[in-house]
Amino acid sequence: QVQLVESGGGLVQSGGSLRLSCVASGITFSGYAMGWYRQAPGNQRDLVATITASGSTNYADSVKDRFTISRDNIKKTVYLQMNSLKQEDTAVYYCKAALPIADLHYWGQGTQVTVSS
């Protein structure tokens, strides 16, 4: 059974930092591309950052230079370091594991990030 469990969300003041973690089980983690997405109330779920199995990264323009995605294949964990947080970063953040060649995609349950003024 595949599980992706996010943690690290919470309430932080504008300008602050948080680090999200997503621990995977039930998949060969090192072979999967991993990503963070977010969804604010009334909005669609948007890409925040992705990291391929080989470590290449991609970011949404709105978070470039503020957020960093990384992975630890030994711990089967993907991280999202979020710095200089803004109120518009407030959303539920979701972890995703993807193996496109096999059309496999898995989502976590999400973790709430709230940035106050």
C-alpha positions as a Markdown table, in Angstrom:
| # | Residue | x | y | z |
|---|---|---|---|---|
| 1 | Gln | 0.0 | 0.0 | 0.0 |
| 2 | Val | 1.4 | 3.4 | -1.0 |
| 3 | Gln | 1.4 | 6.1 | 1.6 |
| 4 | Leu | 2.7 | 9.6 | 1.4 |
| 5 | Val | 2.6 | 11.4 | 4.7 |
| 6 | Glu | 3.2 | 15.1 | 4.9 |
| 7 | Ser | 4.2 | 17.1 | 8.0 |
| 8 | Gly | 5.7 | 20.4 | 9.0 |
| 9 | Gly | 2.8 | 22.7 | 8.2 |
| 10 | Gly | 1.5 | 25.3 | 10.6 |
| 11 | Leu | 1.0 | 29.0 | 11.3 |
| 12 | Val | 3.9 | 31.3 | 10.6 |
| 13 | Gln | 4.3 | 35.1 | 10.3 |
| 14 | Ser | 5.0 | 36.8 | 7.0 |
| 15 | Gly | 8.7 | 36.6 | 6.3 |
| 16 | Gly | 9.1 | 33.4 | 8.3 |
| 17 | Ser | 10.2 | 29.9 | 7.3 |
| 18 | Leu | 8.8 | 26.4 | 7.4 |
| 19 | Arg | 10.1 | 23.1 | 6.2 |
| 20 | Leu | 7.7 | 20.5 | 4.9 |
| 21 | Ser | 8.5 | 16.8 | 4.8 |
| 22 | Cys | 6.8 | 14.0 | 3.0 |
| 23 | Val | 7.7 | 10.4 | 3.9 |
| 24 | Ala | 6.9 | 7.7 | 1.3 |
| 25 | Ser | 6.2 | 4.0 | 1.8 |
| 26 | Gly | 5.1 | 1.3 | -0.6 |
| 27 | Ile | 7.1 | 2.6 | -3.6 |
| 28 | Thr | 10.6 | 2.4 | -4.9 |
| 29 | Phe | 11.2 | 6.0 | -3.8 |
| 30 | Ser | 14.4 | 6.5 | -5.7 |
| 31 | Gly | 12.8 | 5.9 | -9.0 |
| 32 | Tyr | 10.0 | 8.3 | -8.6 |
| 33 | Ala | 9.7 | 12.0 | -9.4 |
| 34 | Met | 8.4 | 13.9 | -6.4 |
| 35 | Gly | 6.6 | 17.1 | -6.2 |
| 36 | Trp | 4.9 | 19.6 | -4.0 |
| 37 | Tyr | 1.6 | 21.2 | -5.0 |
| 38 | Arg | -0.7 | 23.6 | -3.2 |
| 39 | Gln | -4.3 | 24.5 | -3.2 |
| 40 | Ala | -5.8 | 27.6 | -1.6 |
| 41 | Pro | -9.6 | 27.8 | -0.9 |
| 42 | Gly | -11.5 | 28.2 | -4.1 |
| 43 | Asn | -8.5 | 27.7 | -6.3 |
| 44 | Gln | -7.1 | 24.8 | -8.3 |
| 45 | Arg | -4.2 | 22.7 | -7.2 |
| 46 | Asp | -1.0 | 24.3 | -8.5 |
| 47 | Leu | 2.5 | 23.0 | -8.9 |
| 48 | Val | 5.0 | 24.5 | -6.4 |
| 49 | Ala | 8.1 | 22.5 | -7.1 |
| 50 | Thr | 9.2 | 19.1 | -8.5 |
| 51 | Ile | 12.4 | 17.0 | -8.3 |
| 52 | Thr | 13.1 | 14.2 | -10.7 |
| 53 | Ala | 14.6 | 10.8 | -9.7 |
| 54 | Ser | 18.0 | 12.2 | -10.9 |
| 55 | Gly | 17.6 | 15.3 | -8.8 |
| 56 | Ser | 16.7 | 18.0 | -11.4 |
| 57 | Thr | 14.4 | 20.6 | -9.9 |
| 58 | Asn | 11.7 | 22.9 | -11.2 |
| 59 | Tyr | 9.8 | 25.7 | -9.5 |
| 60 | Ala | 6.8 | 27.8 | -10.0 |
| 61 | Asp | 7.8 | 31.4 | -10.8 |
| 62 | Ser | 6.0 | 32.6 | -7.6 |
| 63 | Val | 8.3 | 30.6 | -5.3 |
| 64 | Lys | 11.6 | 30.7 | -7.2 |
| 65 | Asp | 14.5 | 32.0 | -4.9 |
| 66 | Arg | 12.3 | 31.5 | -1.8 |
| 67 | Phe | 11.5 | 27.7 | -1.8 |
| 68 | Thr | 13.9 | 24.8 | -2.2 |
| 69 | Ile | 12.9 | 21.2 | -2.9 |
| 70 | Ser | 15.2 | 18.3 | -2.0 |
| 71 | Arg | 15.1 | 14.6 | -1.5 |
| 72 | Asp | 16.7 | 11.9 | 0.7 |
| 73 | Asn | 16.4 | 8.6 | -1.0 |
| 74 | Ile | 17.7 | 6.7 | 2.1 |
| 75 | Lys | 15.0 | 8.2 | 4.2 |
| 76 | Lys | 12.4 | 8.1 | 1.4 |
| 77 | Thr | 11.6 | 11.7 | 2.1 |
| 78 | Val | 11.1 | 14.8 | 0.0 |
| 79 | Tyr | 11.4 | 18.2 | 1.6 |
| 80 | Leu | 10.3 | 21.7 | 0.8 |
| 81 | Gln | 12.2 | 24.5 | 2.5 |
| 82 | Met | 10.1 | 27.6 | 2.4 |
| 83 | Asn | 11.7 | 31.0 | 3.3 |
| 84 | Ser | 10.4 | 34.5 | 3.1 |
| 85 | Leu | 6.9 | 33.3 | 3.3 |
| 86 | Lys | 4.1 | 35.6 | 2.1 |
| 87 | Gln | 0.4 | 35.6 | 2.9 |
| 88 | Glu | -0.3 | 34.4 | -0.6 |
| 89 | Asp | 1.6 | 31.2 | 0.2 |
| 90 | Thr | -1.3 | 30.2 | 2.5 |
| 91 | Ala | -2.7 | 26.9 | 1.2 |
| 92 | Val | -2.9 | 23.2 | 1.8 |
| 93 | Tyr | 0.4 | 21.7 | 0.5 |
| 94 | Tyr | 0.3 | 18.2 | -1.1 |
| 95 | Cys | 3.1 | 15.8 | -1.8 |
| 96 | Lys | 3.0 | 13.8 | -5.1 |
| 97 | Ala | 4.9 | 10.8 | -6.3 |
| 98 | Ala | 5.0 | 10.1 | -10.0 |
| 99 | Leu | 6.3 | 7.4 | -12.3 |
| 100 | Pro | 5.2 | 8.7 | -15.7 |
| 101 | Ile | 6.5 | 5.7 | -17.6 |
| 102 | Ala | 4.1 | 3.5 | -15.8 |
| 103 | Asp | 1.4 | 6.2 | -15.5 |
| 104 | Leu | 1.5 | 5.9 | -11.7 |
| 105 | His | 0.7 | 8.9 | -9.5 |
| 106 | Tyr | 0.1 | 9.1 | -5.8 |
| 107 | Trp | -0.9 | 12.0 | -3.5 |
| 108 | Gly | -0.6 | 12.6 | 0.2 |
| 109 | Gln | -3.3 | 14.0 | 2.4 |
| 110 | Gly | -1.9 | 17.5 | 2.6 |
| 111 | Thr | -0.6 | 19.8 | 5.3 |
| 112 | Gln | -2.0 | 23.2 | 6.0 |
| 113 | Val | 0.3 | 26.2 | 5.8 |
| 114 | Thr | -1.0 | 29.5 | 7.0 |
| 115 | Val | 1.0 | 32.7 | 6.7 |
| 116 | Ser | -0.2 | 35.7 | 8.8 |
| 117 | Ser | 0.5 | 39.3 | 8.4 |
